[in-house]
Each structure stands twice: as structure tokens, then as C-alpha cells.
Amino acid sequence: MTHRVKRQLIINLAANRLSLLKAERMSIAIDASLNFNKNAKVDNVIDLVIRSAQITMYHLDEHFKKQADYVIKPDIGDIHWSEFNRVDELVQNGEAAAEKARPEIKIQLKRKRGIFSRFLNQSA
């Protein structure tokens, strides 16, 4: 059996639109954020501004992840966002995380399709 997947790049701000599609599709979020350090030291005003932006992004990410049916979190390790020379490592880690999640995603997709198809048949 072949599953067709519609590939889209969705920025965080558009993630809330996924809820409009949830009745018939499964939304899968990829959490490629670094681990959030709740005890980071703030030494000056610049650190404070950066830290406030990190806290905001953390809470936005948490909100958007709750809207997804399934969240895949690949191992980012210690890779900084500016280390473009390590992109192959990130892709491999993402592929590994997706493969690991595949069985659970298939189960949830069957469950979701079953629920939706039963709803359609009852309302007809």
C-alpha cells in the first residue's frame, strides 16, 4: 500500500491553520528546536532581550505542537543553527526519527481515518 504525502513548508505562524484540516488529514509536526534551558544565566540587558525572545518562541512552539496529531523530534544534538556544514547530519537524524515514528504514525492514521469515515457514514 502506498501513502501519498503532500509536502508543505509551514512556518510556525501558519500552524494554527492545520486545525481546519484535522477532520480529514493527519498533521505531523517536526520539532527541530534545541532543548530549552530553563536555568540559563542572564548577565546583562542583551542577554535579557535574547532570553525573552527564547521564552516566547518556546511557548509558541509548545502551543503549536499541541495542535499536531503527532510530533517528531529529531536529535539536534549540539548543532548550532549557523553550522551549515552539518546539514547532512541533521537530515540523517531527521530521517532516522521519521523512520522510528513510522509505526506509531501508521496506527494513528488508521485510527483517524476510521473515526472520520464512520462519522461520514453516520451523517449520510
Protein Blocks (a to p, Z undefined) as FASTA:
>chain_A
ZZddddddddfklmmmmmmmmmmmccddddfbdcddfkbccfbfklmmmmmmmmmmmmmm
mmmmmmpmbdcdddekjadfklmmlmmmmmmmmmmmmmmmmmmmmmmmmmmmmmmmmmmm
mmZZ
